[in-house]
Amino acid sequence: MFGSTRLVRKFTEFLTLEWPNFALTQPGGTALDGAEALLTLDQSSPLAHRVSQAAR
């Protein structure tokens, strides 16, 4: 997805509207690590209200 320079620029521009100091960095793990991080996200995180979880 981030192979497109234009997509990366637009994505970064959008996120800096709310977080002016936002910057992309190299991943700190795999996609599964990211999924686990979202699952265990601290509710005080500024991202907590933006994450949805489905339940059965």
PyMOL Python script that loads the backbone (N, CA, C, O; Angstrom):
from pymol import cmd

cmd.read_pdbstr("""\
ATOM      1  N   MET A   1       0.810  -1.183   0.000  1.00  0.00           N
ATOM      2  CA  MET A   1       0.000   0.000   0.000  1.00  0.00           C
ATOM      3  C   MET A   1       0.861   1.257   0.000  1.00  0.00           C
ATOM      4  O   MET A   1       0.547   2.225  -0.692  1.00  0.00           O
ATOM      5  N   PHE A   2       1.935   1.246   0.766  1.00  0.00           N
ATOM      6  CA  PHE A   2       2.764   2.444   0.837  1.00  0.00           C
ATOM      7  C   PHE A   2       3.867   2.454  -0.211  1.00  0.00           C
ATOM      8  O   PHE A   2       4.853   3.177  -0.065  1.00  0.00           O
ATOM      9  N   GLY A   3       3.713   1.661  -1.264  1.00  0.00           N
ATOM     10  CA  GLY A   3       4.653   1.697  -2.373  1.00  0.00           C
ATOM     11  C   GLY A   3       4.435   2.925  -3.248  1.00  0.00           C
ATOM     12  O   GLY A   3       5.301   3.289  -4.044  1.00  0.00           O
ATOM     13  N   SER A   4       3.279   3.558  -3.100  1.00  0.00           N
ATOM     14  CA  SER A   4       2.944   4.745  -3.879  1.00  0.00           C
ATOM     15  C   SER A   4       3.359   6.004  -3.116  1.00  0.00           C
ATOM     16  O   SER A   4       2.876   6.253  -2.011  1.00  0.00           O
ATOM     17  N   THR A   5       4.241   6.781  -3.698  1.00  0.00           N
ATOM     18  CA  THR A   5       4.695   8.026  -3.071  1.00  0.00           C
ATOM     19  C   THR A   5       3.524   8.975  -2.844  1.00  0.00           C
ATOM     20  O   THR A   5       3.441   9.631  -1.806  1.00  0.00           O
ATOM     21  N   ARG A   6       2.626   9.046  -3.811  1.00  0.00           N
ATOM     22  CA  ARG A   6       1.466   9.946  -3.694  1.00  0.00           C
ATOM     23  C   ARG A   6       0.562   9.514  -2.529  1.00  0.00           C
ATOM     24  O   ARG A   6       0.090  10.359  -1.769  1.00  0.00           O
ATOM     25  N   LEU A   7       0.325   8.223  -2.390  1.00  0.00           N
ATOM     26  CA  LEU A   7      -0.517   7.728  -1.307  1.00  0.00           C
ATOM     27  C   LEU A   7       0.112   8.017   0.056  1.00  0.00           C
ATOM     28  O   LEU A   7      -0.586   8.426   0.983  1.00  0.00           O
ATOM     29  N   VAL A   8       1.404   7.811   0.183  1.00  0.00           N
ATOM     30  CA  VAL A   8       2.107   8.104   1.442  1.00  0.00           C
ATOM     31  C   VAL A   8       1.986   9.591   1.775  1.00  0.00           C
ATOM     32  O   VAL A   8       1.722   9.944   2.925  1.00  0.00           O
ATOM     33  N   ARG A   9       2.172  10.455   0.798  1.00  0.00           N
ATOM     34  CA  ARG A   9       2.085  11.897   1.022  1.00  0.00           C
ATOM     35  C   ARG A   9       0.679  12.295   1.470  1.00  0.00           C
ATOM     36  O   ARG A   9       0.531  13.056   2.426  1.00  0.00           O
ATOM     37  N   LYS A  10      -0.351  11.794   0.796  1.00  0.00           N
ATOM     38  CA  LYS A  10      -1.732  12.131   1.158  1.00  0.00           C
ATOM     39  C   LYS A  10      -2.081  11.595   2.542  1.00  0.00           C
ATOM     40  O   LYS A  10      -2.728  12.288   3.328  1.00  0.00           O
ATOM     41  N   PHE A  11      -1.665  10.382   2.847  1.00  0.00           N
ATOM     42  CA  PHE A  11      -1.915   9.765   4.148  1.00  0.00           C
ATOM     43  C   PHE A  11      -1.259  10.595   5.257  1.00  0.00           C
ATOM     44  O   PHE A  11      -1.884  10.872   6.280  1.00  0.00           O
ATOM     45  N   THR A  12      -0.015  10.985   5.052  1.00  0.00           N
ATOM     46  CA  THR A  12       0.710  11.787   6.034  1.00  0.00           C
ATOM     47  C   THR A  12       0.073  13.163   6.193  1.00  0.00           C
ATOM     48  O   THR A  12      -0.061  13.653   7.314  1.00  0.00           O
ATOM     49  N   GLU A  13      -0.318  13.788   5.095  1.00  0.00           N
ATOM     50  CA  GLU A  13      -0.985  15.097   5.165  1.00  0.00           C
ATOM     51  C   GLU A  13      -2.267  15.007   5.989  1.00  0.00           C
ATOM     52  O   GLU A  13      -2.543  15.891   6.800  1.00  0.00           O
ATOM     53  N   PHE A  14      -3.045  13.956   5.788  1.00  0.00           N
ATOM     54  CA  PHE A  14      -4.294  13.780   6.521  1.00  0.00           C
ATOM     55  C   PHE A  14      -4.034  13.636   8.022  1.00  0.00           C
ATOM     56  O   PHE A  14      -4.704  14.275   8.832  1.00  0.00           O
ATOM     57  N   LEU A  15      -3.073  12.807   8.388  1.00  0.00           N
ATOM     58  CA  LEU A  15      -2.798  12.580   9.810  1.00  0.00           C
ATOM     59  C   LEU A  15      -2.192  13.797  10.493  1.00  0.00           C
ATOM     60  O   LEU A  15      -2.401  13.990  11.690  1.00  0.00           O
ATOM     61  N   THR A  16      -1.452  14.617   9.767  1.00  0.00           N
ATOM     62  CA  THR A  16      -0.876  15.810  10.389  1.00  0.00           C
ATOM     63  C   THR A  16      -1.918  16.900  10.628  1.00  0.00           C
ATOM     64  O   THR A  16      -1.632  17.881  11.314  1.00  0.00           O
ATOM     65  N   LEU A  17      -3.117  16.744  10.074  1.00  0.00           N
ATOM     66  CA  LEU A  17      -4.192  17.695  10.388  1.00  0.00           C
ATOM     67  C   LEU A  17      -4.536  17.633  11.872  1.00  0.00           C
ATOM     68  O   LEU A  17      -4.778  18.665  12.498  1.00  0.00           O
ATOM     69  N   GLU A  18      -4.559  16.425  12.437  1.00  0.00           N
ATOM     70  CA  GLU A  18      -4.879  16.262  13.856  1.00  0.00           C
ATOM     71  C   GLU A  18      -3.628  16.207  14.724  1.00  0.00           C
ATOM     72  O   GLU A  18      -3.621  16.699  15.852  1.00  0.00           O
ATOM     73  N   TRP A  19      -2.581  15.611  14.193  1.00  0.00           N
ATOM     74  CA  TRP A  19      -1.324  15.459  14.940  1.00  0.00           C
ATOM     75  C   TRP A  19      -0.208  16.130  14.141  1.00  0.00           C
ATOM     76  O   TRP A  19       0.431  15.473  13.318  1.00  0.00           O
ATOM     77  N   PRO A  20       0.040  17.417  14.362  1.00  0.00           N
ATOM     78  CA  PRO A  20       1.016  18.161  13.557  1.00  0.00           C
ATOM     79  C   PRO A  20       2.429  17.572  13.561  1.00  0.00           C
ATOM     80  O   PRO A  20       3.174  17.772  12.602  1.00  0.00           O
ATOM     81  N   ASN A  21       2.803  16.867  14.598  1.00  0.00           N
ATOM     82  CA  ASN A  21       4.152  16.295  14.677  1.00  0.00           C
ATOM     83  C   ASN A  21       4.221  14.870  14.172  1.00  0.00           C
ATOM     84  O   ASN A  21       5.238  14.200  14.351  1.00  0.00           O
ATOM     85  N   PHE A  22       3.142  14.388  13.535  1.00  0.00           N
ATOM     86  CA  PHE A  22       3.104  13.017  13.036  1.00  0.00           C
ATOM     87  C   PHE A  22       4.199  12.789  12.000  1.00  0.00           C
ATOM     88  O   PHE A  22       4.459  13.648  11.157  1.00  0.00           O
ATOM     89  N   ALA A  23       4.832  11.629  12.073  1.00  0.00           N
ATOM     90  CA  ALA A  23       5.819  11.236  11.072  1.00  0.00           C
ATOM     91  C   ALA A  23       5.802   9.717  10.950  1.00  0.00           C
ATOM     92  O   ALA A  23       5.701   9.007  11.950  1.00  0.00           O
ATOM     93  N   LEU A  24       5.901   9.229   9.727  1.00  0.00           N
ATOM     94  CA  LEU A  24       6.002   7.790   9.517  1.00  0.00           C
ATOM     95  C   LEU A  24       7.392   7.318   9.903  1.00  0.00           C
ATOM     96  O   LEU A  24       8.378   8.017   9.671  1.00  0.00           O
ATOM     97  N   THR A  25       7.469   6.148  10.484  1.00  0.00           N
ATOM     98  CA  THR A  25       8.749   5.541  10.832  1.00  0.00           C
ATOM     99  C   THR A  25       8.758   4.103  10.333  1.00  0.00           C
ATOM    100  O   THR A  25       7.726   3.582   9.908  1.00  0.00           O
ATOM    101  N   GLN A  26       9.890   3.478  10.382  1.00  0.00           N
ATOM    102  CA  GLN A  26       9.986   2.074   9.991  1.00  0.00           C
ATOM    103  C   GLN A  26       9.192   1.222  10.978  1.00  0.00           C
ATOM    104  O   GLN A  26       9.154   1.541  12.167  1.00  0.00           O
ATOM    105  N   PRO A  27       8.564   0.156  10.518  1.00  0.00           N
ATOM    106  CA  PRO A  27       7.789  -0.699  11.421  1.00  0.00           C
ATOM    107  C   PRO A  27       8.661  -1.291  12.520  1.00  0.00           C
ATOM    108  O   PRO A  27       9.831  -1.609  12.307  1.00  0.00           O
ATOM    109  N   GLY A  28       8.066  -1.431  13.695  1.00  0.00           N
ATOM    110  CA  GLY A  28       8.775  -2.019  14.826  1.00  0.00           C
ATOM    111  C   GLY A  28       8.506  -3.507  14.963  1.00  0.00           C
ATOM    112  O   GLY A  28       8.919  -4.124  15.945  1.00  0.00           O
ATOM    113  N   GLY A  29       7.823  -4.088  13.996  1.00  0.00           N
ATOM    114  CA  GLY A  29       7.493  -5.511  14.041  1.00  0.00           C
ATOM    115  C   GLY A  29       6.732  -5.904  12.793  1.00  0.00           C
ATOM    116  O   GLY A  29       6.795  -5.232  11.764  1.00  0.00           O
ATOM    117  N   THR A  30       6.011  -7.011  12.906  1.00  0.00           N
ATOM    118  CA  THR A  30       5.244  -7.534  11.772  1.00  0.00           C
ATOM    119  C   THR A  30       3.810  -7.019  11.826  1.00  0.00           C
ATOM    120  O   THR A  30       3.418  -6.339  12.774  1.00  0.00           O
ATOM    121  N   ALA A  31       3.040  -7.348  10.808  1.00  0.00           N
ATOM    122  CA  ALA A  31       1.620  -6.982  10.786  1.00  0.00           C
ATOM    123  C   ALA A  31       0.884  -7.607  11.970  1.00  0.00           C
ATOM    124  O   ALA A  31      -0.016  -6.985  12.534  1.00  0.00           O
ATOM    125  N   LEU A  32       1.254  -8.818  12.347  1.00  0.00           N
ATOM    126  CA  LEU A  32       0.619  -9.458  13.506  1.00  0.00           C
ATOM    127  C   LEU A  32       0.965  -8.727  14.797  1.00  0.00           C
ATOM    128  O   LEU A  32       0.123  -8.624  15.690  1.00  0.00           O
ATOM    129  N   ASP A  33       2.177  -8.224  14.908  1.00  0.00           N
ATOM    130  CA  ASP A  33       2.553  -7.416  16.075  1.00  0.00           C
ATOM    131  C   ASP A  33       1.679  -6.166  16.146  1.00  0.00           C
ATOM    132  O   ASP A  33       1.256  -5.766  17.230  1.00  0.00           O
ATOM    133  N   GLY A  34       1.408  -5.549  14.996  1.00  0.00           N
ATOM    134  CA  GLY A  34       0.557  -4.370  14.949  1.00  0.00           C
ATOM    135  C   GLY A  34      -0.873  -4.684  15.356  1.00  0.00           C
ATOM    136  O   GLY A  34      -1.509  -3.908  16.069  1.00  0.00           O
ATOM    137  N   ALA A  35      -1.377  -5.831  14.898  1.00  0.00           N
ATOM    138  CA  ALA A  35      -2.733  -6.244  15.270  1.00  0.00           C
ATOM    139  C   ALA A  35      -2.827  -6.470  16.777  1.00  0.00           C
ATOM    140  O   ALA A  35      -3.813  -6.082  17.404  1.00  0.00           O
ATOM    141  N   GLU A  36      -1.812  -7.091  17.353  1.00  0.00           N
ATOM    142  CA  GLU A  36      -1.807  -7.308  18.803  1.00  0.00           C
ATOM    143  C   GLU A  36      -1.737  -5.976  19.555  1.00  0.00           C
ATOM    144  O   GLU A  36      -2.391  -5.803  20.583  1.00  0.00           O
ATOM    145  N   ALA A  37      -0.944  -5.043  19.037  1.00  0.00           N
ATOM    146  CA  ALA A  37      -0.832  -3.735  19.683  1.00  0.00           C
ATOM    147  C   ALA A  37      -2.175  -3.012  19.688  1.00  0.00           C
ATOM    148  O   ALA A  37      -2.522  -2.359  20.672  1.00  0.00           O
ATOM    149  N   LEU A  38      -2.932  -3.121  18.600  1.00  0.00           N
ATOM    150  CA  LEU A  38      -4.257  -2.504  18.562  1.00  0.00           C
ATOM    151  C   LEU A  38      -5.215  -3.175  19.540  1.00  0.00           C
ATOM    152  O   LEU A  38      -6.037  -2.514  20.173  1.00  0.00           O
ATOM    153  N   LEU A  39      -5.099  -4.489  19.653  1.00  0.00           N
ATOM    154  CA  LEU A  39      -5.971  -5.240  20.556  1.00  0.00           C
ATOM    155  C   LEU A  39      -5.724  -4.865  22.014  1.00  0.00           C
ATOM    156  O   LEU A  39      -6.653  -4.840  22.821  1.00  0.00           O
ATOM    157  N   THR A  40      -4.478  -4.578  22.343  1.00  0.00           N
ATOM    158  CA  THR A  40      -4.113  -4.279  23.737  1.00  0.00           C
ATOM    159  C   THR A  40      -3.871  -2.785  23.957  1.00  0.00           C
ATOM    160  O   THR A  40      -3.201  -2.399  24.914  1.00  0.00           O
ATOM    161  N   LEU A  41      -4.412  -1.949  23.077  1.00  0.00           N
ATOM    162  CA  LEU A  41      -4.204  -0.509  23.140  1.00  0.00           C
ATOM    163  C   LEU A  41      -4.736   0.070  24.444  1.00  0.00           C
ATOM    164  O   LEU A  41      -5.878  -0.182  24.827  1.00  0.00           O
ATOM    165  N   ASP A  42      -3.908   0.839  25.113  1.00  0.00           N
ATOM    166  CA  ASP A  42      -4.295   1.511  26.357  1.00  0.00           C
ATOM    167  C   ASP A  42      -5.401   2.517  26.046  1.00  0.00           C
ATOM    168  O   ASP A  42      -5.291   3.274  25.081  1.00  0.00           O
ATOM    169  N   GLN A  43      -6.448   2.534  26.840  1.00  0.00           N
ATOM    170  CA  GLN A  43      -7.591   3.412  26.591  1.00  0.00           C
ATOM    171  C   GLN A  43      -7.251   4.899  26.727  1.00  0.00           C
ATOM    172  O   GLN A  43      -8.037   5.748  26.309  1.00  0.00           O
ATOM    173  N   SER A  44      -6.107   5.220  27.300  1.00  0.00           N
ATOM    174  CA  SER A  44      -5.696   6.621  27.391  1.00  0.00           C
ATOM    175  C   SER A  44      -4.958   7.076  26.128  1.00  0.00           C
ATOM    176  O   SER A  44      -4.621   8.252  25.994  1.00  0.00           O
ATOM    177  N   SER A  45      -4.711   6.153  25.214  1.00  0.00           N
ATOM    178  CA  SER A  45      -4.031   6.484  23.967  1.00  0.00           C
ATOM    179  C   SER A  45      -4.908   7.391  23.100  1.00  0.00           C
ATOM    180  O   SER A  45      -6.128   7.227  23.081  1.00  0.00           O
ATOM    181  N   PRO A  46      -4.306   8.345  22.384  1.00  0.00           N
ATOM    182  CA  PRO A  46      -5.099   9.200  21.497  1.00  0.00           C
ATOM    183  C   PRO A  46      -5.741   8.417  20.353  1.00  0.00           C
ATOM    184  O   PRO A  46      -6.635   8.930  19.680  1.00  0.00           O
ATOM    185  N   LEU A  47      -5.295   7.181  20.128  1.00  0.00           N
ATOM    186  CA  LEU A  47      -5.880   6.362  19.069  1.00  0.00           C
ATOM    187  C   LEU A  47      -7.026   5.478  19.561  1.00  0.00           C
ATOM    188  O   LEU A  47      -7.749   4.901  18.748  1.00  0.00           O
ATOM    189  N   ALA A  48      -7.199   5.366  20.860  1.00  0.00           N
ATOM    190  CA  ALA A  48      -8.169   4.421  21.427  1.00  0.00           C
ATOM    191  C   ALA A  48      -9.584   4.630  20.885  1.00  0.00           C
ATOM    192  O   ALA A  48     -10.277   3.655  20.594  1.00  0.00           O
ATOM    193  N   HIS A  49     -10.020   5.869  20.747  1.00  0.00           N
ATOM    194  CA  HIS A  49     -11.377   6.108  20.260  1.00  0.00           C
ATOM    195  C   HIS A  49     -11.540   5.876  18.773  1.00  0.00           C
ATOM    196  O   HIS A  49     -12.655   5.935  18.254  1.00  0.00           O
ATOM    197  N   ARG A  50     -10.444   5.613  18.082  1.00  0.00           N
ATOM    198  CA  ARG A  50     -10.490   5.377  16.636  1.00  0.00           C
ATOM    199  C   ARG A  50     -10.418   3.892  16.275  1.00  0.00           C
ATOM    200  O   ARG A  50     -10.499   3.538  15.099  1.00  0.00           O
ATOM    201  N   VAL A  51     -10.269   3.031  17.269  1.00  0.00           N
ATOM    202  CA  VAL A  51     -10.153   1.597  17.024  1.00  0.00           C
ATOM    203  C   VAL A  51     -11.469   0.926  17.358  1.00  0.00           C
ATOM    204  O   VAL A  51     -12.010   1.122  18.446  1.00  0.00           O
ATOM    205  N   SER A  52     -11.985   0.137  16.433  1.00  0.00           N
ATOM    206  CA  SER A  52     -13.230  -0.596  16.652  1.00  0.00           C
ATOM    207  C   SER A  52     -12.921  -2.072  16.802  1.00  0.00           C
ATOM    208  O   SER A  52     -12.007  -2.591  16.162  1.00  0.00           O
ATOM    209  N   GLN A  53     -13.678  -2.739  17.638  1.00  0.00           N
ATOM    210  CA  GLN A  53     -13.527  -4.184  17.816  1.00  0.00           C
ATOM    211  C   GLN A  53     -14.881  -4.844  17.595  1.00  0.00           C
ATOM    212  O   GLN A  53     -15.899  -4.372  18.102  1.00  0.00           O
ATOM    213  N   ALA A  54     -14.890  -5.908  16.858  1.00  0.00           N
ATOM    214  CA  ALA A  54     -16.110  -6.671  16.621  1.00  0.00           C
ATOM    215  C   ALA A  54     -16.241  -7.736  17.704  1.00  0.00           C
ATOM    216  O   ALA A  54     -15.241  -8.237  18.217  1.00  0.00           O
ATOM    217  N   ALA A  55     -17.443  -8.067  18.035  1.00  0.00           N
ATOM    218  CA  ALA A  55     -17.700  -9.132  19.013  1.00  0.00           C
ATOM    219  C   ALA A  55     -18.681 -10.128  18.415  1.00  0.00           C
ATOM    220  O   ALA A  55     -19.500  -9.777  17.566  1.00  0.00           O
ATOM    221  N   ARG A  56     -18.591 -11.350  18.856  1.00  0.00           N
ATOM    222  CA  ARG A  56     -19.515 -12.384  18.363  1.00  0.00           C
ATOM    223  C   ARG A  56     -20.751 -12.400  19.188  1.00  0.00           C
ATOM    224  O   ARG A  56     -21.652 -13.199  18.935  1.00  0.00           O
TER     225      ARG A  56
END
""", "prot")
cmd.dss("prot")
cmd.show_as("cartoon", "prot")
cmd.util.cbc("prot")
cmd.orient("prot")
